[in-house]
Amino acid sequence: MVAIRPVVELRVHGVGGASPDALLGTTAHRQVWGDRIAGFYAADSEVRGRRVEAYCWGGMTSRSSARVLWLLLFPFMLANVAGWTCSARVRRDRWMFAVHRACGRLAALAVTLNLLLIAAMAAMDVWAYQFCDQQRPDSSTGLKWVLNLPAGLEPGPRVVLGAALVLANLLVIALLADRTRSRYEDVTPVGAPVREPVRGSAAALPDGVGDPRFYDGQCTVWRLARLHLSAGVAWLALLLAWIGRDDRLDFWLVGLAGAVLVAATVLIACEAAGDRLTLPLTGAAALLLVVVAVWVWTADVIKEKTSHLQHMREAVLATFALIGVLVVARVLVMPLIVLLRRLGFRRGVADGPPVDRKWRAAPFMVAVLSVLSINAVGLGSLIAIGKSLGPVVWELEHSGDELAMFPFLPAVVPWLTLAPLAVVAVFLLAELLRCALAGRDRNTGPVVAEYTGRADADPPPEPPWDVWRRSALPNPGMSAYRREQASRWIRSIARARKTATFAADIRYLTAGTVLVALPLPALYVLGVKELPDIAENLAVGLAVMIPSAGVLLLRWGWRRPGARRWLGVLWDVGTFWPRAFHPFAPPCYAERAVPDLQRRIRWLRDNGNQVVLVGHSQGSVLAATALAQQPDTDTVLITFGSPLTSLYGWGFPAYINGDLCGRIKGEWINFSYRTDYIGGPVGCGGVDIPLPDPATSWYIAGEPLPPMRRHTGYWSDDAMWAHIDETVAKRLVDGPTPITPGPVHSPV
């Protein structure tokens, strides 16, 4: 007996999440697998003649209120993404690729140390040492009274309490990373019944995204989290020992803490070495911190308040210098390797196709951007904390009741707030100007010619609609009003097509922001600090507003699911990559989403079904990755609005390239509009099918002119779905009788 294999259309939504109702087009559905975070939903009745299921994964990035707190981890996310922005040329060179990965992890460590430094300036210097030295009257109530409780202690114990707050900040982030690791990275990859530790990280796998072990980041996150924790605790012990140093014993403590910090830094740079040292190193750093804290508490080595915490300025400058070295290490080492290649020292880049080198500085720029973001928010929070505790003076030496804050802050803050704001304004004005100029005649001419040819090829409408049908194209017989209306329609299409190519311009915004921030160290060293009072006050006020705006944004997202979906768009793009460079970044949802898709496809096929995998936008990236890791000649892949090439292939060319396309063995069709500002063609041979947008220039008199679908209109495009129906019909071949399925249930 032979039977036609039933077809199951498995839909995967894009960024921002989508409800099962919207994705399936019906409220009559049931959950067949998964949980409330991410699950598969099946429609009760067939759609377009086939069973339809939807994979809704938005709960991993936007559904829960707690996801909005990931905004606090935004700099860590940038630091992690920076490591993945590797060029294809660098990836082909074994030395340069290894150095790239090491420098990416060191730059990520710089962000962690930067956070701890700002926390130490606020908790140890401003609060514990200065504010708690001021005796509050008994009538003082509220938060200030609570914060002033340690006022009766000596300076040493107060400073240790401030260090405890810094440590608590680090531990909370580390515990959050460990908790998310158990929810995401602990998902066992498909085809791995016995989980073996992956030596190295996903970034070093030879097959990149197509490797089945790519989304197996459990060991990497565990290792990096322990090393960042060790480095952070060692740095805090070093800071305590440094500010309390007085005799030979103190320098021994400084040396030991520095040695632990150096060891942790070296192990972070080494991708697959010293795994057995991570836990002992963490224990040594913790023990050393306890010893130093007890010594500072009991030895009375901290002097009474005169201005800032003693030796704090040297510690701040030294830490900022270390952060700078870790971030610019790439710029120092990469040219040396290039020079060795030019001198003929060993083989360089392997043979391969030409590579796009338009944004070679992406890893450095994104890493610098992560440091700038944490300093803009962190230093703004520092100023806000100081001003909330009392009057502030920008002086190094001060003996009054006011809180002394470092004078470099008013000089640095403008370059972290006003300068980037000016770059953003210039960038937006330039993009608006380009968009306006896109409506000129030389751009509208091809649009008119294209739709004129398409209108001539359209079949004539049946009566009486031929009387009411009109063309949106301008022609000599039109009235002046209709001619202007038609011209605006043509110009809007030309502008939309031009705007769709602007996504790559983000590199200019990033470059401008980085360039205006690079003079910061030089300005401080050269002593160029004087600014007009109005500029200084505006910059400080803006710096204080940044954390306040962040709090309002958190509150807004916490209460409103719609707001969380908008914030979830940021995580959908930024957390696609495993945490191979910074363990405290928001978790990678693809660690679970890709295995989920692979298991569901395998289960459907094992039960006698043929699968048509349909992915929109970010869902197309998940779908393509799932099939690339598990080569399958039977599953049909349908993508539309796909950013595989337009976004991922441009920003991450070492991992999303032609090799990924070659690993997808089954039939693949990709639809795209020229007006799509996110998706586009994927560039694989015979895969792309361009669709007109708008679909036609004809419209019914009295109704609006044909609208553009751009990125979100694929789901309602009848021409696209007719093509998909035709493709599915061709795949309905005779085969063995499938297993008669009972009620659809979760596979064990």
Disulfide bonds with the S-S distance in Angstrom:
Cys661-Cys684 2.09
